[in-house]
Amino acid sequence: MKIFDGLVQLWRANKQMRFPRINLKNSFLFQSRHYNPMKQALYLQCPIRIITGDRDEIIPVEKIEKLFSKIPEMLDKEMKIVPGANHKFSKTKDFEIMKDYFSQFFETYL
């Protein structure tokens, strides 16, 4: 099972992938079938941060941990698991944790 199977099921049901103000059509679904993040992680060459919630209803923490383990050890990599957070970080406090985590990363590397 690919890491994005849960998302792909939602995209298929909706016939599009929805983000605020962005709709990706079926061509994205087709392309996502050929994308394997587990393989791509091996080729990363830049610092990376991953954040997830332990209540993510789309991508289980175990899958994110597996993905994280594939990222080369020589990279500056970090993963944060937010207790109680879902996939969308929909609680205000969870969203603030996620926002601060990436803001700190961007301030350091951009």
C-alpha positions in Angstrom: 0.0 0.0 0.0 1.4 3.4 -1.0 1.6 6.2 1.6 -1.0 8.3 -0.3 -3.6 5.6 -0.8 -6.0 7.3 1.6 -5.7 10.6 -0.2 -6.1 8.9 -3.6 -9.4 7.3 -2.4 -10.7 10.7 -1.4 -9.6 12.3 -4.6 -11.3 9.6 -6.7 -14.5 10.0 -4.7 -14.5 13.7 -5.2 -13.1 13.5 -8.8 -10.6 16.2 -7.7 -8.2 17.1 -5.0 -9.3 20.1 -3.0 -7.2 22.7 -1.2 -8.3 26.2 -0.4 -8.7 28.0 -3.7 -7.0 25.2 -5.7 -8.6 22.3 -7.5 -6.4 19.7 -9.0 -8.3 17.6 -11.6 -8.1 13.9 -12.5 -4.8 14.3 -14.3 -3.2 14.7 -10.8 -4.9 11.4 -9.8 -3.3 9.7 -12.8 0.1 11.2 -12.0 -0.1 10.3 -8.3 -0.4 6.6 -9.2 3.1 6.7 -10.6 4.7 8.6 -7.7 6.2 6.6 -4.9 7.3 8.9 -2.0 9.2 6.0 -0.4 11.5 5.7 -3.4 11.7 9.5 -3.9 12.8 10.0 -0.3 16.0 8.2 -1.0 17.1 10.9 -3.5 16.4 14.0 -1.3 19.4 16.3 -1.1 18.2 19.2 1.1 17.1 19.8 4.7 13.6 18.5 5.4 11.0 18.8 8.1 8.0 16.5 8.4 5.1 17.2 10.8 2.1 15.0 11.4 -0.6 14.4 14.0 -1.0 11.2 15.9 -4.7 11.4 14.9 -4.1 11.8 11.2 -7.1 10.1 9.5 -5.5 10.0 6.1 -1.9 9.0 6.5 -1.1 7.0 9.6 1.9 8.0 11.8 3.5 4.6 11.0 3.6 5.4 7.3 5.1 8.8 8.0 7.7 7.2 10.2 8.5 4.7 7.5 8.9 7.6 5.0 11.1 9.5 7.4 13.3 6.5 7.8 14.0 6.4 4.0 15.4 9.9 4.0 19.2 9.7 4.0 20.7 10.1 7.5 23.3 12.6 6.2 20.6 15.2 5.7 19.4 17.7 8.2 16.1 16.0 8.8 13.5 16.3 11.6 10.1 14.9 12.2 7.5 16.1 14.7 4.4 14.3 15.8 1.7 16.5 17.3 -0.4 14.7 19.9 -4.1 14.9 19.1 -3.7 16.6 15.7 -5.5 15.4 12.7 -4.4 15.6 9.0 -5.6 19.2 8.6 -4.3 20.4 11.9 -7.9 21.8 12.3 -7.6 22.7 16.0 -6.2 26.2 16.4 -3.4 25.1 18.8 -2.4 22.3 16.4 -2.3 24.7 13.5 -0.2 27.1 15.4 2.3 24.3 16.3 2.5 23.3 12.6 2.8 27.0 11.5 5.6 27.7 14.0 7.4 24.5 13.1 7.6 25.5 9.4 8.2 29.2 10.0 11.2 28.3 12.1 12.5 26.0 9.3 11.9 28.7 6.6 13.6 31.3 8.7 16.7 29.1 9.0 16.9 27.9 5.4 15.4 30.5 3.1 
